[in-house]
């Protein structure tokens, strides 16, 4: 019973963060599964997290798509390149020792958290469109960045939202709300690729996955409502979350070493 409650609470927290700041829940999933839920195998935690994150991202994508905040062509190119990288990353991650994988994951969390604290620079392009005219400029940016993000997402079993969002902004200069909505297409695609690889390897705890998804649905709904109420303080929320990511990443890395 304690494990069931811990899993539901973990799923709720993941969904809450996703609803509040448009991503980031997946980077907390693996540490929560290992240290709170008590899954002994880091590989099983990664596989289980990948399935749950994919379902939660798909649910969140529906709302963003209805609001018109998804650049579908950019998402398709980024996701295709990312899926190739994710397949390679997932296979590589399964071959790495579990403790070493957790240590590397902790270091990644620290790096992502620090990058979130840095101010965003560069002019935005409000109406980004991938057309014949813009393809020569956008494709050489979208494809390699998508490959790199997919490789990291597959290796660590994360949806990669906080890697994908800055990657899309870097590649296209689209405004942040559009990058968040577009990223959910990529998160879903990469998560599905990673989840399939781990599921085939028998590294998914389906009972825990179902509980995570159930908690995540409730948490996402609460996060979206809270996000609307705290819309004027979203920057503060993002900075607070970044500091939490750095702190948890430091704990994971130190305990793994």
C-alpha angles and dihedrals in degrees: 000000000000090000091050092052092045091051094047090048091049091050090048092053092048091050093044092055091046091052094044103047103013097250144005099096091107094059089059094047099081096047090046092051093048101040104026107027092034104230103169099205117068089204092055089047091053093048093047092047091050093057094046094046091051092055094045092048091051091051091050092046091063092064094047092047091052089052091053095243098129124097096204101188094049089046092051094053094043092046094048092052090042094052091056090051092044093053090053092043094050092051091048093047093054089056094054123090111264098236092046089049091053091049091052090046090054091052090049090052091053091050094048092047092051091048090053090057092056116094116252116246136193135060118288124235102215098194106040113178129178103220137146089271096049097037094087089058101037104039096060087056102039098048102052094038089049091051092050095047091046092051091054093043092052095043094052098031095237130136087236097220094148090048095043097048096056089039092057092045090050093048100043109011089230116163116270097250090056092045090053093049093044092047091062090065088055094042089054093048095046093043091052091050093049094042092051092051093050093042091054087052091052092245100129124096099210095190091056090043092057091050092048091051092048091051091043094055091054092043093049092053091050091046093052091051092046090046091057091050092048097038093125090056099047092118090056091049091051092050092048091050090048090056091049090051091051092049094049091044090053091050093048093047095046095045091048093050 
